[in-house]
Amino acid sequence: MEIVYTVDVKMKNDGEAFKHILKMDVSCLNILSFSSSYLFPINQKYSQETSSSSQEHRTTKSSFCVYICPLEQPWNFTLITTSSLPVIQLVWNLDGTHLLICNEAGLCQIFKMK
């Protein structure tokens, strides 16, 4: 086997913005889905879109994001959803058109390809 594509991203803050990839899955249509934790800078003001009513979320100042990207164009990724709790399950259906996302609180969502 040979390497076809590699990404070497230089982070301005030593990688603190994206701590680690938590879950991932590849569909039969070669679409990669992955989750990551995103830590907000301490001095960032929360907007209506990023704030959470949860006191725990305000304390930890973290959010978990789910992205998808085609394997042929890994630089072309799209944000699917965010959660204040870690994503514990990320699974494509057999025909690769629906994505199941479940978080730690038990909230499960199904997203459909357009």
Secondary structure, DSSP 8 states (H G I E B T S, - for coil): -----------TTTT-SEEEEEEEEE-TTSEEEEEEEEE--TT----TTT--S-HHHHHHTEEEEEEEEETT-TT--EEEEEESS-EEEEEE-TTSSEEEEEETTS-EEEEE--
